[in-house]
Amino acid sequence: MEICDRINKIIEHEGLTTASFARKIGVGDQTVRSVVVLKRNKPGYEFILKIAQTFEWLNIEWLITGIGEMETKNGGENIKHIETTTQINDTLNNLINYLREKDNKIERLIEEKSMWQFKYLNLYNKE
């Protein structure tokens, strides 16, 4: 069973149409249709994440791999793990960007210092 078939099972389980499923998870109707009806595309990370965030009962491992049961027994622990991981990644990305900004500032200050040092030496040598 492919992932598009598993998504169709979720739609059936919830008693939704393709359009109502798309609205419920916050994805465009055509995007959902291209995955589950036409089977032209595979769902991306954001698509799968929105499904996981919407249906807390869903076993994410089953959705992605087909292994195990469709419904989770741990009451939404999978989505909490995904959200925590996403928050950690966001925090790390923010920290990396902050450090890059500081590195760039340090480099600019070193260049400025060198320029002033050169000007000072030239001025001192002239006298």
C-alpha positions as CSV (number, residue, x, y, z in Angstrom):
1,M,0.0,0.0,0.0
2,E,1.4,3.4,-1.0
3,I,1.3,6.5,1.1
4,C,-1.5,8.0,-1.1
5,D,-3.6,4.9,-0.3
6,R,-2.9,5.4,3.4
7,I,-4.0,9.0,3.2
8,N,-7.2,7.8,1.5
9,K,-7.8,5.5,4.4
10,I,-7.5,8.5,6.8
11,I,-10.0,10.4,4.7
12,E,-12.4,7.4,4.8
13,H,-11.8,6.9,8.5
14,E,-12.8,10.5,9.1
15,G,-15.8,10.3,6.7
16,L,-14.5,13.3,4.7
17,T,-14.4,14.2,1.1
18,T,-11.2,15.1,-0.6
19,A,-12.2,18.8,-0.5
20,S,-13.2,18.7,3.2
21,F,-10.0,16.8,4.1
22,A,-8.0,19.5,2.3
23,R,-9.8,22.3,4.2
24,K,-9.3,20.4,7.5
25,I,-5.6,20.1,7.1
26,G,-5.1,23.5,5.6
27,V,-3.8,22.4,2.2
28,G,-5.1,23.3,-1.3
29,D,-7.7,21.1,-2.8
30,Q,-5.7,20.6,-6.0
31,T,-2.7,19.6,-3.9
32,V,-4.7,16.9,-2.1
33,R,-6.3,15.7,-5.4
34,S,-2.9,15.3,-7.1
35,V,-1.7,13.1,-4.2
36,V,-4.7,11.0,-3.3
37,V,-7.0,10.9,-6.4
38,L,-4.7,11.4,-9.4
39,K,-1.6,9.9,-7.6
40,R,0.6,12.2,-9.7
41,N,2.6,13.5,-6.7
42,K,3.9,12.2,-3.4
43,P,3.1,14.2,-0.3
44,G,5.9,16.5,1.0
45,Y,7.0,17.1,4.5
46,E,4.6,20.0,5.1
47,F,1.7,18.0,3.8
48,I,2.5,15.1,6.1
49,L,3.1,17.4,9.0
50,K,-0.3,19.0,8.6
51,I,-2.0,15.6,8.6
52,A,-0.1,14.7,11.7
53,Q,-1.0,17.9,13.5
54,T,-4.7,17.6,12.5
55,F,-5.2,13.9,13.5
56,E,-3.7,13.3,16.9
57,W,-5.0,9.7,16.9
58,L,-2.9,8.9,13.8
59,N,0.2,6.7,14.0
60,I,2.7,8.8,12.0
61,E,5.0,5.7,11.5
62,W,2.1,4.0,9.8
63,L,1.4,7.0,7.6
64,I,4.9,7.3,6.4
65,T,6.0,3.7,6.2
66,G,2.9,1.5,6.4
67,I,4.3,-0.3,9.4
68,G,2.0,-0.8,12.4
69,E,-1.6,0.2,12.9
70,M,-3.3,3.3,11.6
71,E,-4.3,4.5,15.0
72,T,-1.7,5.2,17.7
73,K,-2.0,3.9,21.2
74,N,0.0,6.7,22.8
75,G,-2.6,9.5,22.4
76,G,-0.7,12.0,20.2
77,E,2.8,11.5,21.5
78,N,4.1,11.3,17.9
79,I,2.9,14.8,17.0
80,K,4.3,16.2,20.3
81,H,7.7,14.7,19.3
82,I,7.5,16.2,15.8
83,E,6.5,19.6,17.3
84,T,9.4,19.5,19.8
85,T,11.8,18.5,17.1
86,T,10.6,21.3,14.9
87,Q,11.0,23.8,17.7
88,I,14.5,22.6,18.4
89,N,15.4,22.9,14.7
90,D,13.9,26.5,14.6
91,T,15.9,27.4,17.7
92,L,19.1,26.0,16.2
93,N,18.6,27.8,12.9
94,N,18.0,31.1,14.8
95,L,21.2,30.5,16.8
96,I,23.2,29.7,13.7
97,N,21.9,32.9,12.0
98,Y,22.7,34.9,15.1
99,L,26.3,33.5,15.2
100,R,26.8,34.2,11.5
101,E,25.7,37.9,12.0
102,K,28.2,38.2,14.9
103,D,31.0,36.7,12.8
104,N,30.2,39.1,10.0
105,K,30.3,42.0,12.4
106,I,33.6,40.8,13.9
107,E,35.1,40.6,10.4
108,R,33.9,44.1,9.6
109,L,35.4,45.4,12.9
110,I,38.8,43.7,12.1
111,E,38.8,45.3,8.7
112,E,38.0,48.7,10.1
113,K,40.7,48.3,12.8
114,S,43.3,47.4,10.1
115,M,42.2,50.4,8.1
116,W,42.6,52.8,11.0
117,Q,45.9,51.1,12.0
118,F,47.2,51.7,8.4
119,K,46.1,55.3,8.5
120,Y,47.7,55.9,11.8
121,L,51.0,54.3,10.7
122,N,51.0,56.4,7.5
123,L,50.3,59.6,9.5
124,Y,53.0,58.7,12.2
125,N,55.6,57.9,9.5
126,K,55.1,61.3,7.8
127,E,56.0,63.2,10.9
